[in-house]
Amino acid sequence: MEKGLSGNIAKAFLQSKLTVLLMVAFLLIGGYSTLLMPREEEPQIQVPMADIFIAYPGASPKEVETKVSAPLEKVISNIKGVEYVYSTSMSGQTMLIVQFLVGEDVERSLVKLYSEIMKNMDKMPQG
């Protein structure tokens, strides 16, 4: 039966005494490089985030969610660079947490967020 190129290479490695030596050498080189590799215990990764608090006095949590939180979530999630939008609706108020993609410029992200909210203020209830 014909073995082909890969079969011949495998046969050469199986029969060679050099294979064990190469494996030990690669293991030692890998261990040495692991020790030399720079690493941080707690790397400083900056994730731009924004908290938005909105008061809607006298409204129930359900009303706050349907009239304020849900429309704002849709508007904010369409902003380029926004990764997640979380909201919590309570009696008379709501809190939205906007998380941008890692690496986004914090100031530009906040300016985009502010201008998008201001553009859509006419959709929010008065109060």
N, C-alpha and C positions, 0 to 999 in steps of 0.2 A: 504494500500500500504506500502510495506517494504521500509524503508529509507536507511538502510545501515549505515556504520560507519561515512562517511562524512555528511550524513543527520542528524545523531544524534548529531554530534559535532556542526553543524550549528544551530540546534534547541537549544542546550544548550547555545550557545553564544547569540542567539536572545532573549532568555528568562531571561538571567542572568543580574543583575544590575551591575555586576563586569566588564562587557564589556566596558562600557563608561569609567570607572576608568582606565582600562588597556590602552584604546586608548589615554587618556589624559597623562598617565604616559609615554607611548612610544613617544608621541609628545614632551613632555618635555625633555626626554632623548636624542632624536634626535636633538633638538635645542641646548642643552647643548654641545653635542659632536661636533656639527658644529662650535660652538664658540671656543672649545678647539683644533680643528684640525689645525696643523701647515700648513701654506700656504705662498707663496710668491706672491707679486704683479707682479713682472717681473722675473720669474725663468730664470736662466742662462743655456740655452740649447745650447750646442755646436754642430753645424752642420758643418762638414768639407766641405769646398768648395775650388775650384781652378779656377782662371781665366787664360785663355791661349790666348795670342795675337800672331797672325801670319801675317807677311807682305808678300804680293805677288804683287810686284810693276807692274803696267801697266795692271793688270787684271780687267775685269769687275766684278760687283757683282755676276752675274750668273756664270761666269767662276770660281770665288773664291769658290762659293758654291759647284759646281759640282766636282772640282778638289781637294779642300782642306777640306772644312767644312763637307760635307757628308761622305767622307771616314774616317775622324777623328772621327766623331760622332759614326760610326759603331764600330771602334776599341775601343774607350773609353767606350762605353756602354757595351762592353763585359767584362770589368774589374769587378771582384767580389767586391761588396760593393758600386758600383755606382748606385745612385738612378735616377738622371736626368742629361741630357746633353742638354744645350741650346746653340744655335749658332746664331750669327748675321754676315752676310756677307756684306761688303761694298766694294767700289771701291779700289782695291789694298790691302785689308786686311780683316781679319776675327777675331772674338772674340768668344771663346767658354767658357761657364761657366759650370763647372762640380760640381754637388752636390752629396756628398756621404751620405750614410745612417747615421742616428743619432747614435752616439756611436762608430763610426769607429775611429780608431786612426789616427790623422791628419798626422803625419809624415809618417807612413806606407802607407797611402792612396796616399800621394804625391809621394812617391818613386815608388809605383805600377804604378801611372799615368805616371811618367817620363820614367820608363823603357818600358812601353807599347808603348809610343809614339816613343821612340828611336828605338825600334824593328821594327817599321813600317815606318821609315823615307824613305825607298826605294820606298814606294808607293806614296810619296808626289812629286809634281812637283819641278824641280830645279828653284831657283830664290829667 
